[in-house]
Amino acid sequence: MSGDIGPSVTLPAALQALTSNPRLKLLLVGKTKIIQKLLKKANSEQISRIEIIHAEHIVLNNIKPLSAIRQSKETSMRIAIDLVKNGYAKACVSSGNTAVLIGLSKLMLKLINGIKRPALMTIIPNIKKKQTILLDLGANINCTSEMLIQFAIMGSVVAEEIINIIKPKVALLNIGKEENKGLDNIQKAAAILKKITSINYIGYAEGDDLLIGKTDVLVCDGFIGNVLLKTMEGVIRVIFSFFKSTDKTTNNNYFIQLIKKILIKKITKHFFNLNPDQYNGAIILGLKNIVIKSHGSANEKAFKSAIDYTIRIIQKQIPEKITDKLNILSLRSIK
Amino acid sequence: MSGDIGPSVTLPAALQALTSNPRLKLLLVGKTKIIQKLLKKANSEQISRIEIIHAEHIVLNNIKPLSAIRQSKETSMRIAIDLVKNGYAKACVSSGNTAVLIGLSKLMLKLINGIKRPALMTIIPNIKKKQTILLDLGANINCTSEMLIQFAIMGSVVAEEIINIIKPKVALLNIGKEENKGLDNIQKAAAILKKITSINYIGYAEGDDLLIGKTDVLVCDGFIGNVLLKTMEGVIRVIFSFFKSTDKTTNNNYFIQLIKKILIKKITKHFFNLNPDQYNGAIILGLKNIVIKSHGSANEKAFKSAIDYTIRIIQKQIPEKITDKLNILSLRSIK
């Protein structure tokens, strides 16, 4: 129940999620008093599917990750991850500090056998009205070729299971299309991915390929992924604010203003559904368990999306499917 | 006279540049016959300021940089750089293969004393109706902290001279605002930049800070810079194509379509002037001489912009100003 805004957003979102998912049960981790106060709006059926787990503290947003992890005892984030660790919860959704969430998850939960490092992954809509899996978004700022290959495999599994693509296309982010372009780790990963027949590796993609849907899975290290995502979000934010601002040069005729408003609404709505409310939720991929990061500034609708997304990840048994894929690959390589 | 399209674009652009810059003289390097044929449209005054330098070959676009450099003898690119090297030309403008242009420039021209590696730099318009200097865009895919510091110094000089900013703000691109965030080379560069009093270092900036004009100079390694620029251009291209495409859901009423057209034109025109025609031209910064890279797919207007930009770089004596700045800094550090 942390995040930039806290329970006043996450709790109403939780109630909405309970309504639209009749089999969902939620453990709400935070200050009991605050949660109880906000639960007054809930009906008895909703309350029957809620359990409050008291947490005295929250992880602060402006704290250094290592200190935060050291001082994490009794924070809602740590208690929530602990509930997952003990098998009491199937997944943890948090709007809290990303670095701390990744750090605590790595520390407390186990990695899938064979996976070296977890990666932060999200799903980006593209202009083909399809979606692209993007990872890593910042869990690892330095990646070996082995890590990039593992990210490619994990991304491929998610594309198959969550966006229902048979033989999803997988690309490595680079600064050119030619084989000899870019960093050594990328070139090495490319050479190996080409040989893995069960991965549909299509070669390198560049920054401008993301939104045009050239690939179903785009793999890069966490530094690049973070820059890519923030740049994209920044450009889109600037454009939306440009639409919404009053354009003094436009004729102030009422009818023209009305049409302008309608057009802006249309564009904002249809703009490849790049609405953060709809694609909120990044998974920490590579863990045996499910931990989902919601935008810190997520509103009610966006946080509800993150819960819905988490349910899909649970239903599709993503960690198990990744384990299966890795087992098949390692059996093949033994032969 | 190379590039994706060749003399049919670059030559008319050259003629336009001659008209708007009465003191400009141009050396056109390429196949004499082709140039002479295209020069039929030129008037005698323009022709009096043109000299044709014959080049039998061009650098091919799909060639590996090292092979291209080895086989560059008698290519227009090599001859043009040679003219700069021999002092016969003040600058070289090329639409040719970027990697080869940087490689050949490094090989044939000298670096400013104290500069370890040249960087590719461009100017990006921002929503404050100002401009941001962005470097490196791909000349160096791995950068030491020393290189990043030198890029910051060079970028700062360009911001002062070309976009007329006193004490330009300089930021390092990173994936967070806190000092302990990101890669080691960036943290080391930050620690040193903070101590250089003649550089107005403001800290880290992120991908979404570029277009909002948070900083006047944004420094990163060439891999990141390339991803950042291509991502930004990709998002903008997708948005523009979205505007231009027919929206089937829109009412086909003539009046609404007309207003839509006007609106699209306005947005396209005013959209922070992010029109590649206007900001075409990246300089290979750090050389004692001036070499400018134009977009390979630049149209007439865009290539003319690159020539105009080159003239400003010559007039402002950018390499000399960088030399001066480095001399002052090294004198101070000796004290």
Interface residues (C-beta under 8 A of the other chain):
Chain A: K64 A99 I127 G138 I141 N142 L173 I175 G176 E178 N180 G182 L183 E206 G207 D208 D209 L210 L211 I212 G222 F223 I224 N226 V227 L228 L229 K230 T231 M232 E233 G234 V235 I236 R237 V238 I239 F242 D247 T249 T250 I256 I259 K260 L263 K266 I267 H270 F271 F272
Chain B: K64 A99 I127 G138 I141 N142 L173 I175 G176 E178 N180 G182 L183 E206 G207 D208 D209 L210 L211 I212 G222 F223 I224 N226 V227 L228 L229 K230 T231 M232 E233 G234 V235 I236 R237 V238 I239 F242 F243 D247 T249 T250 I256 I259 K260 L263 K266 I267 H270 F271 F272
